[in-house]
Structure formats: C-alpha cells, structure tokens
Amino acid sequence: AVLRNAQGSAAQRAGMLIQG
C-alpha cells in the first residue's frame, strides 16, 4: 500500500509538471 501510494504521488507530480 505504501509503495503504491508513493508511486501514485510521483505519477501525479509528473502529470502536473507535464500538463503545466
């Protein structure tokens, strides 16, 4: 669960950076 959460956070950050 922790690993999945960390991966989701990183993916969200990357998506935001790519979008922005």
N, C-alpha and C positions, 0 to 999 in steps of 0.2 A: 504494500500500500504506500509506504513512504517513497519507495523508488518511483512508483507510478506517479505519485504526486509531484515529485521533483521533476520528472520528465515533462509532465503537463505544464508546469510553471515555465520551464525553459522553452517549450514549444510556443506557449502563449507569448513569451517575451520576444522570441524570434518573429512570430507572426506580426506582432505590433510594430517591431522595427521595420519589417519588410513593408507593411502597409503604410507606415508613417514615412 
